[in-house]
Amino acid sequence: MPEKGLQRIVRTFKIANLESKSLSITFLVCRMLFPYSLRLSAAIAAVSVSVSGQTAEIPAQDDIEEIVVIGRYTVSETIDTATGLGLSIAETPQSVSILTELRIRDQALNTIVEAVDHTVGVSSSAVDNVRNTLAARGFEISNYQIDSVPLSWSLAGDSGETIADLSIYERVEFVRGSTGLLTGVGDPSASINLVRKKAESTELSGYVAAARGSWDTTVLSADVANGFNEQGSVRGRLVAKIQDGDGYTDLYSNKVGVLYGVMELDLSKDTLLRFGSSYQNNEPQAPVWGGLPGTFSDGSPTNWEVSQTTAADWTRWETTGVNVFANVEHRFRNDWSLHVNYNKLRYTKDTKLLYLSGGLNKETGEGLTTWPYKSEGESEQDSIDIQLKGSYGLFSREHELVIGALYSEQSAVSGQFSALTNSLLPAGNFYEWTGNFPQPDWAATPTIAEDMETKQKGLYAATRLHVSGNLKLIAGGRLSSWDRTGISYDTETDFGESGVFVPYAGALYDVTNNHRFYVSYAEIFKPQNAQDRYGEYLDPLDGATVEAGFKSQFFGDQLQTSFAVFRIEQENLGQNLPQENGQPVYVPGKTPPTLAQFETEGVVSDGFEIEIIGSPLDGWHISSGYSQFKAEDAANTPVNPDHPRKQFTLFTTYNFVDLLPELTMGGGVRWQDEISLGGSSQNSYTVVNLMARYDVTSQFGVQLNIANVSDEKYYNYIAGNGQVRFGAPRNATLALRYHF
């Protein structure tokens, strides 16, 4: 490793008052012993002792920065995703999984939905090329955060949020179970927290990369950070990425542009200002909208080629997302700190789409009807989150407390252009579909489809009580209000809840220093956007999670394991109405056609999760887990049967430290059991992925990833109206990366 790289790593620890001679020899020893890979523990030990044998002066607390460990599948930082108290994963009384930057790189993950697909206990369903539904423990995920601040996606997630690029984030955190303490409204499934990359480097550092993949896909990316003054108190970072290529479905192509910039200013020793902006534009051509017929009109299953599309050659679905943010962090002299976060999100969409529906005749290939659709829209969200946290003394012990407040306001407007021609025409023989369907003449001006405003307010507090050296209790609650008003497809909308109290409680007991038992209770509520057969909105759902688990650390926290059992109870959960006379039941007057739902009572999800992640041996990284649950209503009827009940994930890499340290090889397996919905079903399936990376020099490397090695054919979407979509077939990516 170059001396400059070692200087950056060692500077992260900021050990005070070391003689320059001692530091120079430290760099030399590290270069001699570890030319190809970082041995962080040895670097720490080397820095901690001076050449003369004198012990280095231990710096004051204010002089030590938070340690950021680079190049691992585990993290040592504290997280705020669940409680806001700044606890480690082991100290958080819920199931937590984290995808680090190294693992994202090893698995060549590009989007949020790809991260979901490779995380224990969570799953996705690809509604089309832009929208994906995410789920955990049998329920949809609707809780999202950026840097632990709750945010709202556009209605139905149709502005490309789930395909947001991961290149601007240093990690993705998943907390499973109810997270109402911080997120307010939502589902008792999980919360996804995206942690932005920070501008921490005071010297020029980063990487440039290029990749070429299947379907003529080309990717260019760069990540550059630097300091802007001699003191290092002003720092910046810029991330850019462009991608262009086709896809595995006929006619499809996509262009992606990503740009992210962040600045950090040390206003004083105790005050940090961070501000920046991110931008992503997706321009998919010929995207599918909805899916393929999963069954013929006689009820028998279809068997399409994976490349089959329902799109026309003129369809498109352009989305743009912009996030402007600012954070202020101030540390008081009494170990308290104040955090103020502001986020502004703006999403725009511009679509021309074609929807095919109806009963498909097995013999003739006819029976589908075309429904063209053109729209434009935008949504904006402004949110501010204020948090005060610190410690206090009580009964001769120190305890922690966090107090916070959130205000969020989102507006969403979309307009629909009527198709003046070629609407509701027969699609003809679908066996001969090539996408050459004539584009309609569109109305010159749109009609308002949606004009909605959503407001959310919350006050929350939580404390961790150190009852004894081994026993800690966490208690807290949130007072939430949520309201949505406006017009949705000619329907007046006005629903929400005010002054809802959401409690949170947990207990942790340290069996030993490395083994911890925990229990937790958390609630969440959610006003529902679902409608019944008469167009009336369903009552808000209430949900609560009880969880118990055991977390352990091995090899100096290099390897972490967790086991959790949980029970979720919900009332008023919306489910699709059963088909009548073989036909789905739709909400009246709503376009595109939306399935009507009803409220289910006494829904219970019981299950367990196991996860192993870390580095048990030098050079070996592993992430593996298994999850299983059963979700039924009071009548023992399965709810959300399109969510997989059993899942197994494994990904591991090994660096040949002694034999060939330049080479890292790895692979993974992703398995799920059978699912079914709307007359279509998908048997259990397994997807196998492989990777290899060779470091030509300490700064330049080549990486090959092969996904779905066995070319498994499977559905990654099953809808209540019988539509299906296929997951990606075998594909490969070759990437070149240069670090500096």
C-alpha positions, 0 to 999 in steps of 0.5 A, a space after each residue: 500500500 502506498 505511503 499516502 494511503 497509510 497516512 490517511 488510515 493512521 490519521 483517521 485515528 488521530 493519535 496525538 503527540 507522536 514524534 515524526 520519527 516514530 510515525 515514519 517508522 510506523 509507515 515503513 513497517 506497515 509497508 514492509 509487512 503488509 504491501 497488499 492488504 491492510 492489517 488494521 490491528 497491526 497498524 494500531 499497535 505500531 502507532 501506539 508505541 514510540 520508537 524510544 519505547 516511551 508510551 505515547 501520550 493518551 489524547 484527550 477525548 476531544 482530540 480523538 475522532 470516531 474510528 471508521 474501519 475500512 474494508 469489512 463486512 461489519 461496522 464499528 460505528 454506532 447507528 441511530 436507525 432504531 432508537 436514536 440513542 447512537 447504539 452499536 448493533 450489539 446494543 440495539 434490541 432489534 434485528 439489524 443487518 448492514 451492507 458495507 461499502 466493501 460488500 456492495 463492491 464485492 457483490 457489484 450491487 447498484 441499486 437499493 432493490 439489489 441491496 434488499 435482494 441480498 439482505 437477510 429477511 427482506 425481499 422485493 417484488 419487481 412491479 415493473 422497470 421502475 417500481 418495486 415493492 419491498 417486504 420483511 416478515 410478511 409485510 411491505 416496507 414503507 419506512 425509509 431514512 437518509 442518515 437516520 432522518 425519516 423521508 417519504 417517497 413519491 406516491 406508489 414509489 413511481 419516481 424511481 426511488 427503489 432503483 436509486 443508485 448506491 454509489 453515493 452511500 457508504 452503507 445501507 442499514 436494515 432494522 427489522 420489526 417496528 420502528 415507529 419511535 423514529 419513523 412514525 407511520 409505517 409498517 411493522 416490517 423494517 426500516 431502511 436507512 441510507 448512510 451518505 458518504 462523508 467528506 472526511 479526507 483531508 488529502 486527495 483520495 478516491 477512485 475512478 472505475 469503468 465496467 462493461 457488462 451484459 446487454 451492452 452495458 457500460 458504466 463509468 464512475 468516480 469518487 474523489 475527496 480532498 481537503 481545501 485548506 492546510 488545517 483540514 477544516 474544510 473538506 469536500 467529496 464528489 461522486 459521479 456515475 453514468 451508465 448506458 445499456 440495454 436489458 434482458 427484455 426486448 426493446 428495453 434500454 436505459 441511461 442513468 446519471 448520478 451526481 453527488 457532492 458534499 462539503 464539511 466545515 469544522 466551524 469550531 472544535 465542537 461544531 460541524 456543518 455538512 451540506 450537499 446535494 445528490 442528483 439521479 436521472 433514469 431514462 428507460 426506453 420501452 419499460 414494461 408496465 405491469 407484467 406478462 399474463 401468468 395464466 391463460 384464460 382456461 387457467 393453465 400456466 403460461 411459459 414465456 421467454 424471459 425476454 418477452 415484453 409487453 412494452 411498445 417501442 415508443 414507451 418511456 418512463 423518465 424519472 429524476 430525483 434531487 436531494 438537497 441537505 444540510 446538517 449541523 452537529 454541535 458538541 456541548 462541554 457536558 457530553 451532550 450534542 445537538 443535531 439539526 438536519 434539513 432535507 429537501 427531496 424533489 422527484 419528477 416523472 415523465 411517462 408514456 406507457 402501455 398496459 396490456 390486460 385481459 384473458 389470453 386465449 391459449 390457442 389464438 394468442 388473442 384476448 389482451 386489450 391495450 391501455 395507453 397512458 401518458 403522464 407527468 408529475 412531481 413531488 416535493 418534500 421538506 423535512 427538518 429533524 432536531 435531536 438533542 442527546 447526551 448522558 445524565 446521572 441517576 442513582 450513581 450511574 450514567 444513563 443516555 437520553 435522546 429527545 427529538 422532533 420532526 416536521 415533514 411536508 410533502 406535495 405531489 401533483 401528477 397530470 394525465 394526458 388522454 389518449 385520443 386514438 388507439 385506446 382500448 384496442 385489441 393487442 392482436 396475437 400476443 404470440 407475435 407481439 414485437 412492440 410495434 403498436 401505434 402511439 396514440 394522439 395525446 391530448 394537448 393538456 393534462 387533467 389532474 390525476 393527483 394533487 395531494 399534500 401529506 404532513 407528518 409531525 412527531 415528538 419522541 424521546 428515549 432513554 437507556 438506563 444502566 440498571 447494573 453492569 450487565 442489565 440495561 433498559 431502553 424506554 421511549 415513545 413518539 407522539 405522531 400526527 399524519 395527514 393527507 389531503 387532496 384529490 386522487 383520480 377525481 376522489 376527494 382525499 382526507 384521511 390521517 391520524 393525530 396525536 397517536 402515541 407509539 411506545 418503545 421498550 427494550 431490555 439487554 442483558 450481558 451474559 458475558 462481554 461478548 454475548 448479549 440477550 435482548 427483548 423488545 416491544 415496539 409499535 407502529 401505525 399507518 393510515 392506509 391509501 388502499 380503497 375498498 370496492 366502493 372507493 372508501 379508504 380503509 381504516 388505519 392499521 395498527 401493528 406491534 412487534 415483540 422480539 427476543 434475541 441473542 447477539 454474540 461477537 467473536 475474534 475481537 468483534 471480527 465475527 458477529 452472530 445474531 438469532 431472533 424470534 419475533 411475533 407481529 400482530 396487526 389489525 386492519 391490514 389491507 388485502 385484495 378482495 377475492 376474485 368474483 366469477 374469475 375476475 379481479 375486483 377493482 376500485 371504481 373509477 380509478 386509473 390505472 386499474 387498482 385492485 380493491 381491498 378489504 380489512 383483515 383482522 387478527 393478522 399474526 406473523 411469527 418467525 425467526 432469523 439467523 445471521 452470521 457476518 464478519 471475518 472468522 479468518 484472515 482474508 475470509 469475509 462471510 455474510 449469511 442468514 436464514 429467515 422464516 415466518 408464518 403470517 395468517 389472519 384470524 381465519 388462518 388464511 395466509 396474508 400476502 402469500 406473494 411474500 416468501 416465507 423462507 429465505 436463505 442468503 450467503 455471500 463469501 469471499 476469500 483473499 489468498 493472503 499467503 499464497 497469492 494476496 493479489 487474488 480474492 475469490 467469492 460467491 453467493 447463493 440466494 434461495 427462497 421458497 414458493 410463493 403464489 397470488 392471483 392464480 399464478 405461482 412460483 416454486 422455490 428457486 436458487 440463484 448462484 453468483 460468483 466473483 473474482 478480483 485481482 489486484 494488478 498493483 496495490 492501487 489498480 484492480 480487475 473484478 469479474 462478477 457473474 450473476 445467476 450462473 445457472 441461468 435460473 428462470 424464475 418470477 420476481 413478481 406475481 400480482 393479484 390480477 395474475 400478471 408475472 415478471 421474470 428475474 434477470 437471467 445469467 449476466 456478467 460484469 467486468 470492472 476496472 478500478 484505480 484507487 489513489 
